C-alpha cells in the first residue's frame, strides 16, 4: 500500500466558515510550491476512501460508480458493521481517528492540482487532499474493540469517548495531560492516564 498516489481529482482544503476543531490542533498543510503551515481553520477531508470501481445494481443492470458518492457509503457501512459487532455506539470518531494516525494507510505522494488552480501537496500525516489517508478497517475495529476511554462532551456538545486528554498551553500548542481527573457527571470523576 505504500505505492498509493492521491487522485488528482480529490477535493479538499481549508474552510472559510468553520473554526479548527480541537482534534486538528496539530495539523499542517502544504500548498503546492509553498511551505508547511499550521492549520488555523477547519481542514477537510478527515479521511479518504477508495473512490473508483464500485459495482452496484441499478435499473436492472450492474454499473460501475466512482466518487464521493461511492466512498462515503463504504465508510458508513464499515462503521455500521463495527457498531453491530461491538453492540454499542461508537460516537463521533474524529477525535479517535486523529489520535491514531496509524489506523490509516498514509498516502504521501500527489496533489489536487487537477481540481484546484492553487492546490495542496499530499504530505505525511493529515493533509487537505486525502486527510489522514484511507482506513485500515481491521485496525480501526481493534481500536474500537479495545477502547476503554471515558465519555465527555466536545466543543459541539457531542459526547465523545476520550482515551487521551490535552490542555491548550498557548495559541498553537497542546500538552498531553497525564493522571488527570475529569468530572463525568455531578457525582463521578474518572482518571485519564
C-alpha positions in Angstrom: 0.0 0.0 0.0 3.0 2.3 0.2 2.8 3.0 -3.5 -0.7 4.6 -3.4 -0.8 8.0 -5.0 -3.6 10.5 -4.3 -6.1 11.0 -7.1 -5.6 14.5 -8.6 -9.4 14.9 -8.7 -9.6 14.8 -4.9 -11.3 17.8 -3.4 -10.4 19.3 0.0 -8.9 22.3 1.5 -9.4 24.9 4.2 -12.8 26.1 5.4 -13.7 29.8 5.2 -16.7 29.2 7.5 -15.7 26.8 10.3 -13.1 27.1 13.1 -10.5 24.5 13.6 -11.8 21.7 15.8 -9.7 20.6 18.8 -8.8 17.3 17.2 -7.0 19.1 14.4 -4.8 21.1 16.9 -1.6 19.8 15.5 -2.3 19.6 11.7 -0.3 21.3 9.0 -0.9 21.8 5.3 1.4 22.5 2.4 0.3 24.5 -0.7 1.8 23.2 -3.9 5.0 25.3 -4.3 4.6 26.6 -0.7 5.7 26.0 2.8 4.3 23.8 5.6 1.9 25.9 7.6 0.0 25.2 10.8 -3.7 24.8 10.1 -5.7 27.7 11.6 -9.2 26.8 10.3 -11.2 23.6 9.7 -9.4 21.4 7.2 -11.1 18.8 5.1 -11.2 15.9 4.4 -10.7 14.0 7.6 -10.0 10.7 5.8 -10.1 9.3 2.3 -11.5 6.1 0.9 -11.1 4.3 -2.4 -13.5 6.0 -4.8 -13.3 4.0 -8.0 -14.6 0.8 -9.5 -17.6 0.2 -7.2 -20.2 -2.0 -8.7 -23.9 -1.5 -7.9 -27.2 -2.8 -9.2 -29.2 0.0 -10.9 -32.2 -0.2 -13.1 -31.8 -4.0 -13.7 -28.1 -3.8 -14.5 -24.7 -3.8 -12.8 -23.0 -0.5 -13.3 -19.6 0.9 -12.2 -19.7 4.0 -10.0 -17.0 6.3 -8.6 -16.5 9.4 -6.5 -17.5 10.6 -3.0 -21.0 9.1 -3.5 -19.3 5.7 -3.6 -16.6 6.2 -1.0 -18.7 7.8 1.8 -21.3 4.9 2.0 -18.4 2.5 2.1 -17.0 4.1 5.2 -20.5 4.5 6.7 -21.1 0.8 6.1 -17.9 -0.1 7.8 -18.7 1.9 10.9 -22.3 0.5 11.0 -20.8 -3.0 10.9 -18.5 -2.2 13.8 -21.4 -0.9 15.8 -23.3 -4.1 15.2 -20.3 -6.3 16.1 -19.5 -4.2 19.2 -23.1 -3.9 20.4 -22.7 -0.3 21.3 -22.5 3.2 19.8 -19.0 4.5 18.9 -19.8 8.2 18.9 -18.1 10.8 16.8 -14.9 9.1 15.6 -12.9 12.2 14.6 -11.1 12.5 17.9 -10.2 8.9 18.0 -9.0 8.9 14.3 -6.7 12.0 14.8 -5.2 10.4 17.9 -4.4 7.2 15.9 -2.9 8.1 12.6 -1.6 4.6 12.4 -5.2 3.4 11.8 -4.9 4.7 8.2 -2.8 4.0 5.2 -1.0 7.3 4.8 -0.7 8.5 1.3 2.4 10.7 0.8 2.5 11.3 -2.9 0.4 13.5 -5.1 -1.6 16.7 -5.1 -5.0 18.0 -6.1 -4.0 20.4 -8.9 -6.4 18.9 -11.3 -9.3 20.3 -9.2 -7.8 23.5 -7.8 -5.7 26.1 -9.5 -3.7 26.5 -6.3 -3.7 23.1 -4.9 -2.3 21.3 -1.9 0.5 18.8 -1.6 0.0 15.3 -0.1 2.2 15.0 2.9 2.9 12.7 5.8 0.0 12.5 8.4 -3.0 14.8 7.7 -3.3 16.9 4.6 -6.1 18.6 2.7 -6.0 16.2 -0.2 -6.6 12.8 1.5 -6.9 13.7 5.2 -5.3 11.1 7.4 -5.4 8.6 4.5 -7.5 5.5 3.7 -8.8 3.5 6.6 -7.4 0.2 7.8 -10.7 -1.4 8.8 -9.1 -4.2 10.8 -7.0 -1.8 12.8 -9.9 0.6 13.4 -12.1 -2.3 14.6 -9.4 -3.5 17.1 -9.0 0.1 18.3 -12.8 0.4 18.9 -13.0 -3.0 20.5 -10.1 -2.3 22.9 -11.1 1.3 23.7 -11.6 2.0 27.4 -12.0 5.7 27.4 -14.5 8.0 29.1 -17.3 10.0 27.6 -17.1 13.8 27.7 -18.8 16.5 25.6 -16.7 18.1 22.9 -16.9 21.7 21.7 -20.0 20.9 19.7 -21.9 19.4 22.6 -21.4 15.8 21.2 -20.4 13.1 23.6 -17.0 11.6 22.8 -15.1 8.7 24.1 -11.7 10.1 25.2 -8.7 8.0 25.9 -6.2 10.9 26.0 -6.6 14.4 27.3 -4.8 17.6 26.2 -4.7 21.1 27.6 -4.0 24.1 25.5 -0.9 25.9 26.7 -0.6 28.6 24.0 -2.4 29.7 20.9 -0.8 26.9 18.9 0.4 24.3 21.4 -1.4 21.5 23.2 0.2 19.4 26.0 -0.8 15.9 26.9 -2.3 15.6 30.4 -1.4 12.5 32.4 -3.0 11.2 35.5 -5.7 13.9 35.4 -9.3 13.5 36.7 -12.3 14.6 34.6 -15.7 15.1 36.1 -18.1 12.8 34.2 -21.3 13.8 36.0 -22.3 15.6 39.2 -21.1 12.7 41.4 -18.5 10.9 39.3 -14.8 11.6 38.5 -12.8 9.4 36.1 -9.0 9.3 35.9 -7.3 9.8 32.5 -4.0 8.0 32.1 
